Amino acid sequence: MDSEIPFIRPDFPPTPEFAEDYARILASNRYTNFGPFEEQFAERIGSYLGEGLVATTFANATLGLMAALEVVLGRGDGTQGVLVPSFTFAAGPASLEWLGYVPVFIDIEPDGLQPNVSSAQAALDAQGGSIAGVLLCNSFGIGNPQIDAWIAWAQEHHLPVVLDSAAGFGSRYADGTPVGRAGIAEVFSFHATKPFAIGEGGAVVTHDPEIAQRLKSFQNFGFSSAGTAESLGLNAKLPEFSAAIGLRQFSRFDELLEQRRTVIAAYMDALTPLGCHFPSNIETSSGCFASVSLPPAVSRKDVLAALHSHGIGARSYYSPAVHRHPHFASVAQVVPLPYTEAAEESMLSLPIHADMDPKDLGRIIDVVSASLA
Ligand SMILES: *Cc1c(COP(=O)(O)O)cnc(C)c1O
């Protein structure tokens, strides 16, 4: 029997590096509440992404989404809507609901996975003045090739944009600029399953220092510098141990990104000629996993079964899409979602590890190729 190939295998710093940080944290007697590791990590995130971007760390991206939406849109009254694709992870629509907004699901591109502007326009036409903003997603962390058109459209309609770029730390937009620069704020996850992994953690980045200040207050009980609550907040702080891992991750992240992109290129070279379709711009993404749309006549169930029978951890993200999850099924559907529903059926997600053995990669490609034949 071949050895198992897990879907995700995160790259964490070697034990001696973490042991050194652990000892320093114990000696400093500061474990959380914006200690030196957290402060450096936040600075490093901002400077990695580019000049003028301020990063605020979070205990996870879901709390980051809630904070960003609260700061940018304020709280909803339970009837206002926010446009959000259904082809995403449930945390985005759930954050909207926590904040008192109704997720108004929009479709994705006919030939891609990214949210579609025409669908947003149709939803806006249908809902008119009750739409408060847009929670855009960089699907699978891939920089949306239409990002500038999206932002221009939203500006034209006076809709603030927050981006869920959870898996996209290290990804680039089509013009080469880093994911993180768009909209009013972009939200990243450092969950163990993401390319920049620290276990649990996240960050919200923005060009606006005042928004950054309010994000920081939100994650610290709504406290001002006087230590009294000025607004409604939560505890969403990133502990020092997690920040220390994050700082260590930077020392090898670019190299690991290159390795992940080599795996993407190998999948594309082998599977595109067989009729598989890769999302555009995936080659400059962080490579969380390789999402590929199978040719129309192929049964994804069969391909997945073949992969699993060979011990290969493949998945079918996002199936079902969020509008078909039991909790969200009662949310009124404002526009049809035909491309989302087609993608649900055809998308296959293949593993990417930075240190993937070429033999393992060959095995995955062989199994997929054989089940397409
Ligand atoms: C992973 C992910 C999240 C959630 O991130 P956490 O850090 O686990 O809260 C949200 N949105 C998308 C699109 C994701 O992929």
The ligand as an SDF file (V2000), in Angstrom:
LIG
                    3D

 15 15  0  0  0  0  0  0  0  0999 V2000
  -10.0870   29.7690    6.4830 C   0  0  0  0  0  0  0  0  0  0  0  0
  -11.0880   30.7430    6.0560 C   0  0  0  0  0  0  0  0  0  0  0  0
  -11.7590   31.5600    6.9860 C   0  0  0  0  0  0  0  0  0  0  0  0
  -11.6510   31.3650    8.4660 C   0  0  0  0  0  0  0  0  0  0  0  0
  -10.4050   31.6320    8.9940 O   0  0  0  0  0  0  0  0  0  0  0  0
  -10.1460   31.3320   10.5480 P   0  0  0  0  0  0  0  0  0  0  0  0
   -8.8030   31.9120   10.8180 O   0  0  0  0  0  0  0  0  0  0  0  0
  -10.1650   29.8370   10.7070 O   0  0  0  0  0  0  0  0  0  0  0  0
  -11.2260   31.9880   11.3280 O   0  0  0  0  0  0  0  0  0  0  0  0
  -12.6260   32.5140    6.5040 C   0  0  0  0  0  0  0  0  0  0  0  0
  -12.8390   32.6710    5.1920 N   0  0  0  0  0  0  0  0  0  0  0  0
  -12.2230   31.9100    4.2670 C   0  0  0  0  0  0  0  0  0  0  0  0
  -12.4850   32.1470    2.8200 C   0  0  0  0  0  0  0  0  0  0  0  0
  -11.3430   30.9090    4.6640 C   0  0  0  0  0  0  0  0  0  0  0  0
  -10.7500   30.1500    3.7340 O   0  0  0  0  0  0  0  0  0  0  0  0
  1  2  1  0
  2  3  1  0
  2 14  2  0
  3  4  1  0
  3 10  2  0
  4  5  1  0
  5  6  1  0
  6  7  2  0
  6  8  1  0
  6  9  1  0
 10 11  1  0
 11 12  2  0
 12 13  1  0
 12 14  1  0
 14 15  1  0
M  END
$$$$
